[in-house]
Amino acid sequence: MKQMMEQMGIDLEDIDAEEVVIRTPDEELVFSDAEVQRMDAQGQQTYQVVGEPESRERGAGGDAASASEDDGGDAIPQEDVDIVVQRADVGEDAAREALEEAEGDLAAAIASLE
């Protein structure tokens, strides 16, 4: 099968994914132990995800931030916190605090932690 696919110009590659998240307007589907394959065929890449997702409401866990934004507060987006955690190799609390001190400026927050 693999030889036949190669002859047709189709290349399959397994991807060692730790987590796959699919966001819809209403929910997030989180695959923690998913098998992921990428197929390259005729210049197009197609991804196949196999596993059982955990479904959670969009914004779950971020209700306090949403309420703060509704009140006109300056809530720090979780995506920004995640970036600082990864880049500066610090915990979430330290990343959030640095972002608050830097008034949401990602570069300044990361620089202050390095």
C-alpha positions in Angstrom: 0.0 0.0 0.0 2.8 2.4 1.0 4.7 1.7 -2.3 1.5 2.3 -4.3 1.0 5.6 -2.6 4.6 6.6 -3.2 4.2 5.8 -6.9 1.1 8.0 -7.0 3.1 10.9 -5.4 1.4 10.6 -2.1 3.6 10.9 1.0 2.5 9.9 4.5 4.2 11.1 7.7 3.2 10.3 11.3 3.3 13.4 13.6 4.2 13.0 17.3 1.5 15.3 18.5 1.0 15.9 22.3 -2.4 17.6 21.9 -4.7 18.7 19.1 -7.3 21.4 19.7 -10.2 22.2 17.3 -12.0 25.5 18.1 -15.5 26.1 16.9 -17.6 29.2 17.8 -19.3 27.2 20.6 -16.8 24.6 21.8 -13.2 23.3 21.9 -12.5 19.7 21.0 -9.3 18.6 22.7 -7.5 15.4 21.6 -4.9 14.5 24.3 -3.8 11.2 23.0 -4.4 11.6 19.3 -2.7 9.8 16.4 -1.9 12.4 13.7 -0.8 11.8 10.1 0.1 14.3 7.4 -0.5 13.3 3.8 1.2 15.3 1.0 -0.5 14.8 -2.3 -0.2 17.0 -5.4 1.0 20.0 -3.4 -1.8 19.8 -0.8 -1.3 18.8 2.8 -4.1 16.9 4.6 -4.1 16.1 8.3 -5.9 13.1 9.8 -6.6 13.1 13.5 -7.7 9.8 15.2 -8.8 9.8 18.8 -11.5 10.6 21.3 -11.8 14.3 22.0 -12.8 16.0 25.3 -15.4 18.6 24.5 -15.4 21.8 26.5 -17.3 25.0 26.2 -15.4 27.7 24.4 -13.8 30.0 26.9 -14.2 27.5 29.8 -11.9 28.5 32.6 -11.7 32.0 31.3 -15.1 33.2 32.6 -13.4 35.7 35.0 -11.4 37.2 32.1 -14.5 37.5 30.0 -16.4 39.2 32.8 -13.4 41.6 33.3 -13.4 42.5 29.6 -17.2 43.1 29.7 -16.7 45.5 32.6 -14.0 47.4 30.6 -11.1 45.8 32.4 -7.8 44.9 30.8 -7.8 41.1 30.9 -4.7 39.3 29.6 -5.6 36.8 26.9 -4.7 33.2 27.8 -2.9 32.9 24.4 -0.5 35.7 25.4 0.1 34.0 28.7 0.9 30.7 26.9 3.3 32.5 24.6 5.2 34.0 27.5 5.3 30.7 29.4 6.8 29.0 26.5 9.3 31.7 25.4 10.5 32.6 28.9 10.2 29.1 30.4 8.3 30.3 33.5 5.1 29.3 35.2 1.7 30.7 34.3 1.4 33.0 37.3 4.8 34.6 36.6 3.9 35.0 32.9 0.6 36.7 33.7 2.2 39.0 36.3 4.9 40.0 33.8 2.2 40.7 31.2 0.2 42.8 33.6 3.3 44.8 34.6 4.1 45.3 30.9 0.5 46.3 30.2 0.1 43.4 27.8 3.3 44.0 25.8 4.5 40.4 24.9 8.1 41.4 24.1 8.5 43.5 27.2 7.0 40.8 29.4 9.4 38.2 28.0 12.4 40.5 28.2 11.6 41.2 31.9 11.6 37.5 32.7 14.9 36.6 30.8 
